[in-house]
Amino acid sequence: MTMSDTYDTPDTRDMLDRTRQGVIGQPLDRPEGPLKVAGQATYAAEYARENCAEGVLVGATISTGRVTAIHKDEVLAMPGVLGVYAAPQMLRRPAQGTAGEAPLQDPSRVDYPLQPVALVVAETFEQATAAAKALRIDYDDASDKARFLPTQETAEAAKEPVTAGDLEAALRDAAHVIDANFTTPGHASAAMEPHAAVAEWDGDDLTLWGSLQMIAFNVAELADSLGIDPKHVRILSPYVGGGFGSKLGISHEAVAASLAARELGRPVRVVMSRQLVFQSIMRRSETVQRIRLGAGADGRLTAFGHEALVSNLPEESFSEPVTQASEFLYAGDNRLLGVRKSDITRLTAGSVRAPGEAVGMQALEVAMDELAIATNLDPVELRKRNLPETVPGQGTPYSSRRLVEALDAGAAAFGWDQRSPTPCARREGEWWIGMGMSSAARVNILAKAEARVTLTAQGHVVVETDHTDIGTGSYAIFGQIAAEMLGQPIDRTTVKLGDSLLPAGSGSGGSWGASSTGSAVFYACEAIRATLAQALGCSADQLILKDGQAWAEGVDARPVTDLLTEDLTRTGKIEPGELMEKVNQSTYGAFFCEVAVNAFTGETRLRRMTGAFGFGRVLNAKTARSQCIGGMVWGIGSALTEELSFDARDGHLVNHDLAEYHVPVHADIPPMEVILLEERDADASPLQSKGVGELGICGAAGAIANAIYNACGVRLRDFPMTPDKLLADLPDPFAPAA
């Protein structure tokens, strides 16, 4: 029996508020946590297959052009070498993880420096590495035709611009105008676990152990690459050491390992080096943004313009959706929002955590801070004053929006009333001290998902779905939903994930996993409850389940196991419906931070940070808090340290490892306070929850930029805000505080 629902009507029953088990929302530990810290959770590269050969990918040494010859014979004579592969199915670029198909294939074409063009397989990793370095490849080098920087002249509209009213006229008539340009660099996902795959064939059937986020799509992509029926592909990915978008689709290692394993008739493992991951897997596009804000004397927006230039490879349809939050966040009847994409010779641009808002909001929130200064309004008040009743230009209502509450709660907890609006007003030794704030906003998505739940005759709950856990808490959350709905202690609940033979969950991406696959779990449990109610002789609405007991008003409590003669299995499905179009479903929050800027060196140190967030029902307070902290840390990196640097001569990535690509480390992170604002959003999902994974990034870097300005009076619009960019404009270090 399957319970299925297209989500067209809000579920206002508050089901999870009426159950009695009391585990939903609780800060429960992750059940897989002990396995991970003890080194017993098996990641992709750790699957020990008998007689497994080792493969190493070889990257192109030109910027663009074609491969004309691969001199295989020279390395095939080297010790332990089993084969050199450059089959037509080899990927040139990673898949995006949404279409279910692999990118266009042409292995001889080189699109960017270090693009994998061949695989060398040997008995040992060391032998394969030596042979890969020795492999000689001839090219038709077209690097003189490469274009390494995006330009407006070569760009085309990524989608139809959003327009309303007359922006130019409104700007001319505005009492206050902000017209500023912002730049953000490319970012790397920099997941802890490198991309890896172990492939093994049994006749026509392929099993792949991989590090992937969207298994249902990944099966289709891999089958498409290999030219086989998806029913012959099984992917296992029970533990993933971070993804952040880089593992949404299959990439070079998965296809190469599969091809080589088929040819050799034995398992093949391909593990990308950290450097190759940086050089050939998804990057976030750099952006050039122009933001124009026009407001009346009272600070109310009348004009809102946000335009961006992004980049990608030719033929790639993905464009960083920079203006995504700008479409719904603030008022302004006269609007122009647009993104243009320029084709350049760099590795594929794709989804990196919080695509769009992560970079768009950090610029927008700086512009809003500038407007607050121009209008002599407190930055919190300015934002409150410009919250529209419905989505500007569309009239679409909001499902829920706890932005005002987030602004107020964050300001109170942080002590925002102690801030001086005058830059350089506070000095401690050689450090200027300042405070800044920003809003947070992120679109919410409900995705198609399926899950199977079994209540065994012994009263144990088993949840099964191919959904992945990339460190976000899926094992914990799905177990909590099932335990709550079926009235069983959490220690009698088992969650099985990451196997494509299981029902297809939504996958981990876009902050939709917990609500989407969680809703499928919810529906499966509802179907089980209906059967239990029938056995007890009551309606499903009357049924009460707690601690393994079942009862209803007027019906004595009985052990649930007494109602079962065999295991009871149900499957739940959910698909997005009309509500996705009828109601704007987004998540909101606010950031407040304090920084110290060294008066002599320009070094910025973040001293403390508070985030307040509203995202529907909190399914697990501990995992939600961790996600918020992780997002804020990412925002700190975006503000102060993270930047992909490309050589202007040939376009190759210079800082291609964690030694040179500077993610924040423990010493960079101050005390972090997270405030979770409980709410119920029935429009978003039957769980009344929304996504939280990416919300903590969106706008965070803007708050830090605003704090830097408040500290030392230097307004930077070029991220990251490194000391060299501050030094030239710092005030006299010997001057007293204002």
TORPA-766873 format. One record per residue (C-alpha): residue in one letter; x, y, z. Coordinates in steps of 0.25 Angstrom, whole numbers, plus 5000, padded with zeros to 4 digits. Each point is the difference from the previous one (the first is absolute). Example, Ala and Ser with C-alpha at 12.3 -4.5 7.8 and 13.67 -1.06 7.14 Angstrom:
! TORPA-766873
a504949825031 s500650144998 
//
This chain:
! TORPA-766873
m500050005000 t500550144996 m499550135006 s500350114990 d499750154999 t500250114991 y500150125009 d498950094995 t499350045013 p500750045014 d500049895010 t499550085012 r499749885009 d501250035009 m500249855000 l501450005007 d499550095011 r498949905003 t500949885001 r500549965014 q501449944998 g500750135002 v501249974992 i499750104988 g500850125001 q500949955011 p501550024999 l500349854999 d501449954996 r500249954986 p499949855001 e501249984990 g500950105008 p500749895008 l500349924987 k500650134994 v500950045012 a500549865002 g500449984985 q498949894998 a499150084990 t500549954986 y500250114990 a500149984985 a501549984998 e500049905012 y499249894994 a501049884999 r499649924988 e500849884997 n501150014989 c499750154999 a500850084990 e500450155002 g499750114990 v500650144999 l499450114991 v500950084991 g499750154998 a500250084987 t501250094999 i499350104991 s499050105002 t499149964989 g500049924987 r500049864997 v500749875003 t500749944987 a500849895006 i500249925013 h501349925000 k499549885008 d501149904996 e501050085007 v499349995014 l499449864997 a501549955001 m500150065014 p500049905012 g498649975005 v499250084989 l498749934996 g499450104990 v499950144995 y498550044997 a499550124993 a498749944995 p498950094993 q499249995012 m501050075009 l499450125006 r500650144997 r499250075011 p499249965012 a498549984999 q499250105008 g499149905007 t498750054996 a499749954986 g500349855002 e500950004987 a501550024999 p500650124992 l500350004985 q501149904997 d501250024992 p501349965008 s500950064989 r499650145003 v500750085011 d499150115006 y500950045012 p501449985006 l500249865007 q498749954994 p500149855002 v500249934987 a500549865003 l500149905011 v501249925003 v499749875008 a501149915007 e500149905011 t500450105010 f499750155002 e501550034999 q500249934987 a498750074994 t500550145005 a501449984994 a499449954987 a499050125000 k501150105001 a500849934989 l498849994990 r500350094988 i498850064993 d500050094987 y499150114998 d499450104990 d500350115009 a498950124999 s500450075012 d500250134993 k498550004998 a499749985014 r499350105008 f500350005015 l499250125005 p498550034999 t499650124993 q498750074997 e500350014985 t500049854999 a498849975010 e498649964997 a498850015009 a499949875009 k498550025001 e498950104997 p500350125009 v499050045011 t499450144997 a499050085006 g499650154999 d501150104995 l501349985008 e500850114994 a498950105002 a499849965015 l501550015002 r500050154995 d498850035009 a500649935012 a500450085012 h501149915003 v500849914990 i501049895001 d500749964987 a501149905003 n500849894994 f500549875007 t500949894996 t500049865006 p501149894996 g499749864997 h499949905011 a500349855002 s499149915007 a501349945007 a499349885006 m500849925010 e499949874992 p500650014986 h499249944989 a500249854999 a499349884993 v500249855001 a499449934988 e499749854998 w499249924990 d499349875001 g499649974986 d499250114995 d499750065013 l500950115006 t500250035015 l500650145003 w500450045014 g500150154999 s499950135007 l498850064995 q498850095004 m498849964991 i500049854997 a498849994992 f500550104990 n501449955001 v499549864996 a499450064987 e501250094997 l501049885002 a499149914991 d499950114990 s501550014999 l500349864999 g498849974990 i499349905008 d498749995007 p499950065014 k499449875005 h501449944999 v500650115009 r500149995015 i500650125008 l500449995014 s500350135008 p499649985015 y501050105005 v500550134993 g501150085006 g499350134995 g499550054987 f499650145000 g499549984985 s501249944995 k499549865000 l498650034995 g500349944987 i501049894996 s501450044996 h501249954993 e500449895010 a498749935000 v499949984985 a501549974998 a500049905011 s498849934994 l500650004986 a501349945004 a499449905009 r499149954988 e501249994991 l500949935011 g499049915006 r500450045014 p499750115010 v500650134998 r500250115010 v500250154996 v500250105010 m500250154996 s501250075007 r499650135007 q500750084989 l499249934989 v498750025008 f500250155000 q500550014986 s498849924993 i498849995009 m498950115002 r500450145003 r499150115004 s500050114989 e500750135003 t499050124999 v500050144997 q498750075006 r499450134998 i499050045011 r499150134999 l499150045011 g499150125000 a499350045013 g499150115004 a500450105012 d499349895009 g500949894995 r499049934993 l500449934987 t499450054987 a501149954991 f500749865001 g501149964989 h500949885001 e500849954988 a501149905000 l501049944990 v500449865002 s500749894992 n500149864996 l500549914989 p499350004986 e498849914999 e499850005015 s498650055003 f500350035015 s500150145004 e500250055015 p498650055004 v500650125006 t498750085001 q499249895006 a499750065014 s499950144994 e498749964993 f499349985013 l500750065011 y499850165000 a499050094994 g500250104989 d498950014989 n501050044989 r500949884998 l501049944991 l500749875003 g500949924990 v501149914999 r500949984988 k500949894997 s501450014993 d500649874994 i501549995005 t501149895000 r499949965015 l499549875007 t498549985000 a499250105009 g498949935007 s499250005013 v500950035012 r499350015014 a498950104999 p500150034985 g499550144997 e499750065014 a501449975006 v500750104991 g498850094996 m499550035014 q501450035005 a500050124990 l498650045002 e500150005015 v501250104999 a499250094990 m498950005011 d501050045010 e500450114991 l498650054999 a499849995015 i501150105001 a499550094989 t498650005006 n500550025015 l499349875004 d500449895009 p500349884990 v499049915007 e498950114999 l500350024985 r499849854997 k498749995008 r499550134993 n500249934986 l499349865002 p498949994990 e498649945002 t500249924988 v501149964990 p500350134993 g499550004985 q499349875002 g499050015011 t500349865005 p499849995015 y501049955010 s499849865007 s500750055012 r501150115003 r500650015014 l501050114995 v499550105010 e500149905011 a501449964996 l500450154999 d499550035014 a500449875007 g501450014994 a500250155004 a499549975014 a500949885002 f501250074994 g499950135006 w499850084988 d499650125008 q501450025004 r500550034986 s500450144996 p499650034986 t501350094999 p501249934994 c501350005008 a499250025012 r500649895008 r501549975002 e500749895008 g501550014999 e500349994986 w498749944996 w498850084995 i498749935004 g498750004993 m498649934998 g499249964988 m498849934996 s499249944988 s498849934997 a500049854996 a499149944989 r499949874992 v499049944991 n499349875005 i499849894991 l499249875001 a500549894991 k499449864996 a500449895009 e499649865005 a500349925012 r499649875006 v499749975015 t499949875006 l499449985014 t500549865004 a499149905007 q501050025012 g499750155000 h501350054993 v499950114990 v500949994987 v500150124990 e500549984986 t500350094989 d501250034991 h500150145006 t501450045004 d500650065013 i501150104996 g500250035014 t498750085002 g499349905010 s499149924990 y500249875008 a499550075013 i498950084994 f499349894992 g500149915013 q499450115008 i498850024991 a499749854999 a500249985015 e499050125003 m499049954990 l500049865005 g500250025015 q501249925001 p501350045008 i501150054991 d500949895004 r499049904993 t500150084987 t501049964989 v500350094987 k500649944988 l500550104989 g500950014988 d499649884992 s499450024986 l499249875002 l499250075011 p498850104997 a500550134993 g500150115010 s500250154996 g501549995002 s500850105008 g500050134993 g499450145000 s499649995015 w498849914996 g500449865005 a499450005014 s498750064996 s499849924987 t500549865004 g499550035014 s498650024994 a500149874993 v500349935013 f498950085007 y499049954989 a500549855002 c499850015015 e498650064998 a499649884992 i500649915011 r499250075010 a498749994992 t500249845000 l500350005015 a498750095003 q499249904992 a500649895008 l499750075013 g498650044996 c500150155000 s500250114989 a501450044996 d499750145006 q499749935014 l501249915000 i501150035010 l501349935000 k501150025010 d501149915006 g499649884992 q498550015005 a498850034992 w498750065005 a498850104997 e499050065009 g499149895005 v500949894995 d501049945010 a501550014997 r500649884993 p501449974996 v500250034985 t500649864998 d498649945004 l499450074988 l501049944990 t500149864995 e501150034990 d500950114996 l499250124995 t500750084988 r499550124994 t500650094989 g499850155000 k500150104989 i500050154998 e500150094988 p500050155000 g498650064995 e499350134998 l500450065013 m501450014994 e499550104990 k498850075008 v500850035013 n501450065002 q500749905009 s501350055006 t500850005012 y500550125008 g501050055010 a500950115005 f501550015003 f500750095010 c501550005002 e501250075007 v501350024993 a501450055004 v500850074989 n501550025002 a500350154998 f501449974995 t499949874992 g498549994995 e499849875006 t498649975004 r499649915011 l498649955002 r499750015015 r498649955002 m498849974991 t498549985002 g499049944990 a498549995002 f499349914990 g498549964997 f499849884991 g498749935004 r500049895010 v501449965006 l500149854998 n501349985008 a500550125008 k501449955000 t500249974985 a499350134997 r500950085009 s501249934994 q499550044986 c499850145003 i501450015006 g500649934988 g499350104991 m500550125008 v501549945000 w499849994985 g499650155000 i501250045008 g500949934989 s499250074989 a500250135007 l501549995004 t500849894994 e499449914989 e500450034985 l500349924988 s501250064993 f500249974986 d501350034992 a499750114990 r501049944990 d499449864998 g498750005009 h500549885009 l499650015015 v501250045008 n499449975014 h499649864998 d500149945014 l499750035015 a501350065002 e499850124990 y498450005000 h499850065013 v498749945007 p499850065014 v500749915011 h499649995015 a500950125003 d499250094991 i498649965006 p499650085013 p498849965009 m498849984991 e498650025006 v498849934992 i498550045003 l499049904994 l498750074998 e498949885000 e498950024990 r499049924992 d499950014985 a498949914995 d500250054986 a501549954999 s499849855004 p499149915008 l501150015011 q499850155000 s501550014999 k500950074990 g501449984996 v501150065009 g501449954994 e500350124992 l499350115007 g501150035010 i500950044988 c499150104993 g500350145004 a501149965011 a501250064992 g499250134999 a499850015015 i501649995001 a500250104989 n499150105007 a500749985014 i501350034993 y499550134995 n499450035014 a501449975006 c500950084991 g499250084990 v500549924988 r498949954990 l500449884992 r499249944989 d501049904995 f500049875007 p500749945007 m500450125009 t501549965002 p500950105007 d500750054988 k498650064995 l499850075013 l501450055002 a500050124990 d498850065006 l500149985015 p500050125009 d501250055006 p500449895010 f500450115010 a498750075000 p499149995012 a498649944999 a498950094994 
//
